[in-house]
Amino acid sequence: MKKFINNKIIVAFLVMALVLPFVTFSFTGCEERVEVLKIFNSGEYIADGSEGSEDVVASFESWYKEKTGKNIRVEYSVFDTNETMYTQVNNKHADYDLVCPSDYMVQKMLNNDLLLPIGGEDFDEIWADAFSDEDPLDYGLDEDDEITVDAIMNENLMPLLTAYDPGWETGEFYSVPYMWGTFGILYDIEKIKAIGGEDAEEDMQSWEAIFGDKYKGHIYMKNSVRDAYAVANIYNSSDELARLSENFTNFGDAYHEKLSDCMNYPNENTIDAAEKTLKAQKKNLFAYESDEGKEDLLTGKSDAALSFVWSCDAGYVIGMEENLNLRYSVPKEGTNVWVDNWCIPKYAGNVTAAKYFIAFCNLYNTAYENMWFVGTTVPVRAVAEDISIEIVDPWSAVGEGEELEDYLCFAELFEEYADECDEDETCECEWHKYARMYSECLFPSDETLERAAVMTDFDKYNTDIVRMFIRVKAS
């Protein structure tokens, strides 16, 4: 639609611009709010067309037009922390249509009435429309099965969602998982062997590696107050966790209750104990890091040899195939399963498009593109299983007209050990061991999930734990 502006209005505008030089005028033309989808996500957390990936945002705009007959333009912006996102929504009433908070932040936003419900009849209809052209067989279902949310999600993940979003028990949920993973240790196997000897790799199977003295001066610690408190408390509870699990061989209810307590139920005693442990650790650190630690280990240019990381960070740098000495482990004492979720904030202006985007992210091709780009696990079970097969058994993934090289990860390493490889996923050649490690990093096994718990909001102890970590870093 054209706008006709007479000369008097133009003159008036020019005068205002001269008189008010510091005022910014913004014209959005005829675009209505229902034609805009505002997304607020973490950085580098969606396939954007780089590195040979699909541009998911651009693809959604085209797909939405095909599905609804309506135009949509995505305004995509990023945040650095959950707390930054929370401030924008809670304090500034930002009208984002979708945000991507972690599990504990979903709970906090729910408790403060900052989210709109997703699950319900309206979402079911949008989901059905989104998946109407999809083949159930692609999702591991029978050809006559309905492709519902529950049907395609990882069955090991689903029970964990109620810890922070109880609506998953009734179908009236406020969040839909987008990515998930664990925290653990990323290490350079050659560097740790030079420091710790032949037992070094076994050392990486315990949190003692980042809290003990053996690797002093070579440890990166994530600059994250919640994760620092949680892992310190797991370490402080090592003996009890060992006793409750028969030395980490039998993970029953008592073990899971204690592990959850370590992460989710702070008190003055656990905060004080974590502070002492983290202060002792600080003397052994190479540095605290927010995002640079994984890049440093990738290049291998510093004295750092190991780092406390999220599995998404480990998967990202291992998948770059630039340093084949990198490994990832989940220590035996226990880990956190983190879940990042799509949520619709209270002040959203385009709820319908937001729900379509959530469904779009769970389509097989979209989830596949996002998973390879981000380097962590999507909740769509079939996608995770197929990519895992591509990693550890690429021969079975090769289709007609395709080459092994189209699927082969770590080709340089494979060439080195090709003579030892029997092209079977149970093979014990060094390439297959590496591929299985990478697959485990991306797709936590049932054994790993047996010793994992979800972290929820610290509630009234949030401030105390933040102050504790400030004291640790200042010590």
C-alpha positions in Angstrom: 0.0 0.0 0.0 1.4 3.4 -0.9 1.5 6.3 1.5 0.5 9.8 0.1 2.1 12.6 2.1 1.5 16.2 1.2 4.2 18.8 1.1 3.2 20.5 4.3 3.7 17.3 6.3 7.1 16.9 4.7 8.2 20.4 5.6 6.9 19.9 9.2 8.9 16.8 9.5 12.1 18.5 8.3 11.6 21.3 10.8 11.1 18.8 13.6 14.3 16.9 12.6 16.3 20.2 12.8 14.8 21.3 16.1 15.0 17.9 17.7 18.3 16.5 16.5 18.5 13.8 19.2 15.1 12.3 18.6 14.9 9.2 16.5 11.8 8.6 14.4 10.9 5.1 13.4 8.5 4.3 10.6 7.4 0.7 10.1 5.2 1.3 7.0 2.0 -0.8 6.9 3.4 -3.9 8.6 1.1 -5.1 11.3 2.2 -6.9 14.4 0.7 -10.2 13.3 3.1 -10.1 10.4 6.1 -10.0 12.7 7.5 -12.8 14.9 9.9 -11.6 17.5 12.3 -14.3 18.8 14.9 -13.9 21.6 17.3 -16.8 21.7 20.9 -17.6 22.9 23.7 -16.8 20.5 24.8 -19.4 17.9 21.8 -21.5 18.8 20.0 -22.0 15.4 21.1 -23.0 12.0 21.7 -19.7 10.1 22.9 -20.7 6.6 26.5 -20.6 7.5 28.9 -23.6 7.2 26.6 -25.2 4.7 23.6 -25.2 7.0 20.0 -24.3 6.2 18.8 -20.8 7.2 16.1 -21.9 9.5 14.6 -18.5 10.0 14.3 -17.8 6.3 12.9 -21.2 5.7 10.2 -20.6 8.4 9.1 -17.4 6.7 8.5 -19.3 3.4 7.0 -22.3 5.1 4.6 -20.1 7.2 3.4 -18.4 4.1 2.7 -21.8 2.5 0.9 -23.1 5.6 -1.2 -20.1 6.5 -1.3 -17.9 3.4 0.0 -15.1 5.5 3.3 -13.1 5.4 5.6 -13.2 8.4 8.9 -11.5 9.0 11.1 -12.8 11.9 12.9 -10.3 14.1 15.7 -12.5 15.6 17.8 -11.2 18.5 20.1 -12.9 21.0 20.9 -12.8 24.7 24.0 -13.8 26.6 22.4 -15.2 29.8 19.0 -16.3 31.0 19.0 -13.4 33.5 19.4 -10.9 30.7 16.4 -12.4 28.9 14.4 -12.4 32.2 15.1 -8.7 32.8 13.9 -7.8 29.4 10.6 -9.6 29.9 10.0 -8.9 33.6 11.3 -5.4 34.0 10.8 -3.9 30.5 7.8 -5.9 29.4 9.5 -6.6 26.1 7.0 -8.0 23.6 9.0 -11.0 22.4 6.8 -13.8 21.0 9.3 -16.5 21.8 12.2 -16.8 24.2 14.4 -19.7 24.9 15.0 -20.1 28.7 16.7 -22.9 30.5 14.8 -25.3 32.8 15.2 -23.3 36.0 14.3 -20.0 34.3 11.1 -21.6 32.9 10.2 -22.4 36.5 11.0 -18.9 37.7 9.0 -17.2 34.9 6.1 -19.5 35.6 6.2 -18.6 39.3 6.2 -14.9 38.4 3.3 -15.2 35.9 5.4 -14.3 32.9 4.5 -17.0 30.5 1.4 -17.9 28.4 0.3 -21.5 28.1 1.3 -23.4 25.0 -0.3 -26.8 25.3 -4.0 -27.0 24.6 -6.5 -27.4 21.7 -5.2 -24.4 19.8 -1.6 -25.8 19.8 -2.8 -29.3 18.9 -4.5 -27.9 15.8 -1.4 -25.9 14.8 0.8 -28.9 15.4 -1.4 -31.1 13.3 -1.3 -28.5 10.5 2.4 -28.2 10.7 2.9 -32.0 10.5 0.2 -32.7 7.9 2.7 -33.2 5.1 5.1 -35.3 7.2 5.6 -39.0 7.0 5.1 -40.8 10.4 7.7 -43.4 9.3 10.4 -40.6 9.4 9.6 -40.3 13.1 9.9 -43.9 13.9 6.1 -44.3 14.0 3.7 -46.6 12.1 2.3 -45.2 8.9 -1.2 -44.7 10.4 0.1 -43.1 13.7 -0.7 -39.6 14.5 2.4 -37.4 14.8 1.8 -35.8 18.3 4.2 -34.0 20.5 4.5 -37.0 22.9 4.9 -39.5 20.1 8.0 -37.9 18.6 9.8 -36.7 21.8 12.7 -38.6 23.5 11.0 -40.9 26.0 13.9 -40.4 28.5 13.6 -36.7 28.4 9.8 -36.4 28.9 9.6 -37.4 32.6 12.2 -34.8 33.4 10.1 -31.9 32.1 7.7 -31.9 35.0 10.4 -30.9 37.4 10.2 -27.3 36.1 6.9 -27.3 34.1 4.2 -29.4 35.9 1.9 -28.7 33.0 3.4 -31.6 31.1 1.5 -33.9 33.4 -1.8 -32.5 32.2 -1.0 -31.4 28.6 -1.3 -27.7 29.6 2.4 -27.0 29.4 4.1 -23.7 29.1 7.4 -24.8 27.5 8.5 -27.1 24.7 12.0 -28.5 24.8 14.4 -27.2 22.1 17.8 -28.5 23.0 19.1 -30.5 25.9 22.3 -32.1 27.2 24.5 -32.6 30.2 27.5 -30.9 31.9 30.9 -32.6 32.1 34.6 -32.3 31.4 36.1 -31.4 28.0 39.8 -32.3 27.9 42.8 -32.7 25.6 43.9 -36.3 26.0 47.5 -35.7 25.1 47.8 -32.8 27.5 46.2 -34.6 30.4 48.4 -37.6 29.8 51.5 -35.4 29.9 50.3 -34.1 33.3 48.6 -37.0 34.9 50.3 -40.0 33.2 48.6 -43.2 32.1 45.8 -42.8 34.7 44.8 -39.4 33.3 41.9 -40.5 31.2 40.4 -42.4 34.2 40.8 -39.2 36.2 38.4 -37.5 33.9 35.7 -39.9 35.1 35.5 -38.0 38.4 34.8 -34.4 39.4 38.1 -34.8 41.4 39.8 -33.8 38.1 38.5 -30.2 38.3 38.6 -29.9 42.1 41.8 -31.7 43.1 45.4 -30.6 42.9 46.6 -33.0 40.2 45.8 -30.7 37.2 46.6 -27.4 39.0 47.1 -24.6 36.6 45.5 -26.4 33.7 41.8 -26.2 34.6 39.1 -23.9 33.1 36.1 -23.4 35.2 32.8 -22.1 33.8 31.9 -18.6 35.0 28.3 -19.7 35.9 27.1 -19.3 39.4 24.4 -22.0 39.2 26.6 -24.6 37.6 29.5 -23.9 39.9 27.3 -24.3 43.0 25.7 -27.5 41.7 28.9 -29.3 40.7 30.7 -28.2 43.9 27.8 -29.6 45.9 27.9 -32.9 43.9 31.7 -33.1 44.6 31.1 -32.4 48.3 28.6 -35.2 48.4 30.8 -37.8 46.5 31.1 -40.2 49.4 27.4 -40.3 50.1 26.5 -40.6 46.4 28.9 -43.5 46.2 27.3 -45.2 49.2 23.8 -44.7 47.8 24.7 -46.2 44.4 26.9 -49.1 45.5 30.0 -47.3 44.4 28.3 -45.9 41.3 26.9 -49.2 40.0 23.3 -49.1 41.0 21.4 -45.8 40.7 18.2 -46.2 42.7 15.7 -43.8 44.2 17.9 -42.8 47.2 20.8 -41.9 44.9 18.5 -39.8 42.6 16.9 -38.0 45.6 20.4 -37.1 46.9 21.6 -35.9 43.5 18.6 -33.7 43.1 19.1 -32.3 46.6 22.7 -31.4 45.6 21.4 -29.2 42.8 18.0 -28.0 43.9 17.7 -27.6 47.6 20.3 -25.2 48.9 20.6 -24.1 52.5 23.2 -22.2 54.6 25.3 -25.3 55.2 25.5 -26.4 51.5 26.2 -22.8 50.4 29.0 -22.5 52.9 30.5 -25.9 51.9 30.3 -25.0 48.2 32.1 -21.7 48.9 35.0 -23.4 50.6 35.3 -25.9 47.8 35.2 -23.3 45.1 37.7 -21.1 46.9 40.1 -24.0 47.2 39.5 -24.8 43.5 40.2 -21.2 42.4 43.8 -21.6 43.5 44.2 -24.4 41.0 42.5 -22.8 38.0 44.0 -21.7 34.8 41.1 -19.3 34.5 37.3 -18.8 34.7 35.7 -18.7 31.3 32.3 -17.8 29.8 32.8 -19.0 26.3 36.4 -18.8 25.4 37.5 -22.0 27.1 36.3 -24.4 24.5 38.0 -22.3 21.7 41.2 -22.3 23.7 41.2 -26.1 24.1 40.3 -26.4 20.4 43.4 -24.4 19.3 45.6 -25.9 22.1 47.7 -22.7 22.4 47.5 -22.3 26.2 48.4 -24.4 29.2 44.7 -25.3 29.7 44.1 -29.0 29.4 40.6 -29.5 30.7 37.4 -27.5 31.3 34.1 -27.8 33.0 31.6 -27.4 30.1 28.1 -28.0 28.9 27.8 -30.8 26.4 26.7 -28.4 23.7 30.0 -26.6 23.9 31.9 -29.9 23.8 29.9 -31.1 20.9 30.4 -27.9 19.0 34.3 -27.9 19.2 34.7 -31.7 18.8 32.5 -31.5 15.7 34.7 -28.9 14.1 37.3 -31.7 13.7 40.2 -29.3 14.2 41.7 -31.0 17.3 41.2 -34.7 17.4 42.7 -34.9 20.9 39.5 -33.5 22.4 37.3 -35.8 24.5 34.2 -35.3 26.7 33.3 -37.2 29.8 30.4 -37.2 32.3 31.9 -38.0 35.7 30.6 -40.9 37.6 29.3 -39.0 40.7 26.5 -37.4 38.6 25.5 -34.7 36.2 22.9 -32.1 35.4 20.5 -32.6 32.5 19.8 -29.1 31.2 16.9 -28.4 28.9 16.5 -25.2 26.9 12.9 -24.5 25.9 10.7 -22.4 23.7 8.3 -20.3 25.8 5.8 -17.6 24.9 6.2 -14.6 27.2 3.2 -12.8 28.8 3.6 -9.7 26.6 3.8 -11.5 23.3 2.1 -9.9 20.3 1.9 -12.9 17.9 1.1 -16.1 19.8 -0.1 -17.9 16.7 3.1 -17.5 14.7 5.1 -18.4 17.9 3.3 -21.7 18.1 3.8 -22.4 14.4 7.6 -21.7 14.9 7.7 -24.2 17.8 6.1 -26.8 15.6 8.4 -26.0 12.7 11.5 -26.5 14.9 10.3 -30.1 15.6 9.9 -31.0 11.9 12.4 -33.7 11.0 14.5 -31.5 8.6 14.5 -28.5 10.8 15.6 -30.4 13.9 18.2 -32.2 11.8 19.7 -29.0 10.6 19.7 -27.3 14.0 21.3 -30.3 15.7 24.2 -30.5 13.3 24.7 -26.8 13.4 24.5 -26.3 17.2 26.2 -29.5 18.2 23.8 -30.7 20.9 20.7 -32.8 21.2 17.2 -32.0 19.9 14.2 -33.6 21.6 13.0 -35.3 18.4 13.9 -39.0 19.0 14.2 -40.1 15.4 16.5 -37.3 14.5 18.8 -38.0 17.4 18.8 -41.7 16.6 19.5 -41.2 12.9 22.4 -38.8 13.5 23.9 -41.1 16.0 23.9 -43.9 13.4 25.5 -41.5 10.9 28.3 -40.9 13.4 29.1 -44.4 14.6 27.9 -46.5 11.6 28.1 -44.2 8.5 28.1 -47.2 6.2 24.5 -48.0 7.0 23.5 -44.4 6.4 24.9 -44.2 2.8 22.0 -44.0 0.4 21.8 -44.5 -3.4 24.0 -42.0 -5.2 25.7 -41.0 -2.0 29.3 -41.5 -0.9 30.7 -42.6 2.5 32.4 -39.2 2.7 29.0 -37.5 2.8 28.5 -39.0 6.3 32.0 -39.8 7.6 32.9 -37.8 10.7 36.6 -37.3 11.6 37.8 -38.5 8.2 41.4 -37.7 9.0 41.3 -40.0 12.0 39.4 -42.7 10.0 42.1 -42.7 7.4 44.7 -43.3 10.1 42.9 -46.3 11.5 41.0 -47.6 8.4 43.1 -50.8 8.3 42.0 -51.6 11.9 38.3 -50.8 11.3 35.9 -53.7 10.5 33.1 -51.2 9.6 30.9 -52.3 12.5 29.6 -50.0 15.2 31.0 -52.4 17.9 34.5 -52.1 16.4 37.2 -51.2 18.9 39.4 -49.2 16.5 40.4 -45.8 17.7 38.2 -44.1 15.1 35.1 -46.0 16.4 36.0 -45.2 20.0 36.2 -41.5 19.1 32.9 -41.6 17.2 31.1 -43.3 20.1 32.5 -40.7 22.5 31.2 -37.9 20.3 27.8 -39.7 19.9 27.6 -40.0 23.7 28.4 -36.3 24.0 25.5 -35.4 21.7 23.1 -38.1 22.8 23.3 -39.0 26.5 22.9 -42.8 26.9 20.4 -44.4 29.3 23.4 -45.2 31.6 24.3 -41.5 31.7 20.7 -40.4 32.4 20.5 -42.8 35.3 23.0 -40.5 37.1 21.5 -37.2 36.1 19.0 -34.7 37.5 17.4 -31.5 36.3 18.3 -28.2 38.0 15.4 -26.0 39.1 15.2 -22.5 40.5 17.0 -21.7 43.8 14.1 -19.5 44.8 14.9 -17.6 48.0 18.5 -18.7 48.0 19.3 -17.2 44.6 20.8 -14.0 46.0 22.8 -15.9 48.7 24.3 -18.1 46.1 25.2 -15.2 43.8 26.9 -13.4 46.6 28.7 -16.6 47.5 30.1 -16.9 44.0 31.1 -13.2 44.1 33.1 -13.8 47.2 34.7 -16.9 45.6 35.9 -14.9 42.6 37.2 -12.1 44.7 39.2 -14.4 47.0 
